[in-house]
């Protein structure tokens, strides 16, 4: 058992190691924001079995200053064949408001961003205990100009009593 005089030293050593760990995490590798972009083929505001994921959609990560709301960081990416984007974000953005934002869709009849699903809030800091550099963002969607045939029947699955 440690003597009473050794306890303060052990506590100090533990604090130094914890601070070193936190510093290493915050200045370490970049964050990787991963999310998906879809075409809301039934114009219902959420993903359904009829949803198509969009290849080639442009997405931007934006971080804004909390006081001025000016963009202080921005980086863009493009979705792959599964509608997935993976955007690298340098540095810690503890005191900033960060979001994934839809930029554009290459699908001719699915170019209007769904106002309720066009942004996804992100927490890009390691000062909250996050130690994983891969962060998942909520899926974001564009609205098809006209709903697909069969959407009424499909949506009945979600509200069978109406």
N, C-alpha and C positions, 0 to 999 in steps of 0.2 A: 504494500500500500504506500502511496506517495506521502511524503511528509508534508506538514502544513506549510512549510516555507517553500516547497517546490510547486505548490498549486498555482500561485500567481504566475510563475514562470511558464507552466504548462498552458495556462489560460492565454498568456501573451503569445506564446508560440502558435497556439491554435488560431488566434485572431490574425496573426501575420500570414499563416498558411491560407486561411479563408480569403483574406484580401488579395493574396497572390493568385488564387484560383479565380476570383471574380475579375481581376484585371486581365488575366489570360483569356477568359471567356469574352470579355467586352472588346478586346482588341484583336481577337482571333479572326477566324475565317468569316467570309461574308455570309449573310442570310441567303437562303434560296427560297423564294416565294413560289409555291406551286398551286395552281388552280386550273379550273376548266371553264371553257366558254361554249355556250350552246345556243341553238336556234329553238326558240319556244314555238313549236309548230302548231300548237293549239291556242296560243295567246292567252294562257291561263296564269302566268306569273310564277310558274315553278316547273321543275323537270317532271316529265311523264315518260311512259314507255315509248311515246312517239317522238321524243326529243332527239334532235340530231346535234352532234358535237361538231364544232366548226374548225376545220383546218385553215390556217393562214389568218386567223383573227389577230389584230394587234391589240396589245394590252400594255398599259403604262403603270408603273409604280410611282406614286407621288407622295412626297412628305412635305408638309407645310408647317411653317413656324406657328406656334400656338397663339401668339399675340398678333402678329401682322397678317397671318394667313397666306403669306407669300410662299410660293413653292421654293424650297431650298434643296430638294433632291428629286431627281427624275431619272427613270431608266425604263426602256421599252423592250418588249419581247413579242414573239409570235407563237401561236399555238401549233402543235404538231398534228399528225393525222388522227389523234384521239381527242383533239380539242384541248389538250393540256399545254399550259405554259409553265416555264421554269425560269424565273427572272432573278438574277443575282443582285443583291443589295449590299453595298459597301457600308461599313461603319455602323455605329449604334445610333438610333434615332429616338432616344428616350423622351426628349422634350418636344417631339413633333407629332403631328397628326398625319398618319400614313394610311394610304389606301391603294388597292388595285383598282384601275379604272379602265373601262372599255374604251378603245379608240376607234376601231373600225372592223367591219366584217366584209369578207370577200364574196359572200353569198348575195346574189342580186336581189332576191326577194326576201331577204332577212337582214336588213341593214339598220333598222331602228332599235336603239338600245332600250331595253325595258327599264323605265324610270326607277322601278323598285329593285332591280337586279343589275344595275350598271356599275355599281361600286361595291367593294368589299373592304371593310376596315381591317387594318393590320397593326399588330403590336411588334415593333422592330427594335427591341431592346433586350439585353441580357441582364439588366438590373432588376428584373422581376422574377428571377429564378429560372428563366428559359436557358437550357443548355444545348438544345438541339438547333442546328442551323437551318433545318428544313421546316418551313412553316406553311401550313395549308390555308388557303384563302377560300372563302365561300365561292361557289360557282356563280358565274355572271351570264346574263343572256340577252340576246337580241330577239325581237319579235318578228315572226313571219308576217308578211303583208296581209295574207288571207289564211285563216286556219285551214288545216287539212280536212278533207272529208273524213268523217268518222270520229272527229274530236268530241262531238256531243255524247256519243256512246262511250267513248273512253273516259270522259269526265264523270259519267254516271257511276263509275267504280268508286269515285271519291265521295259521292253524295247519293247513295242508292235510294234514299227515301224522298227525294225531291222530284 
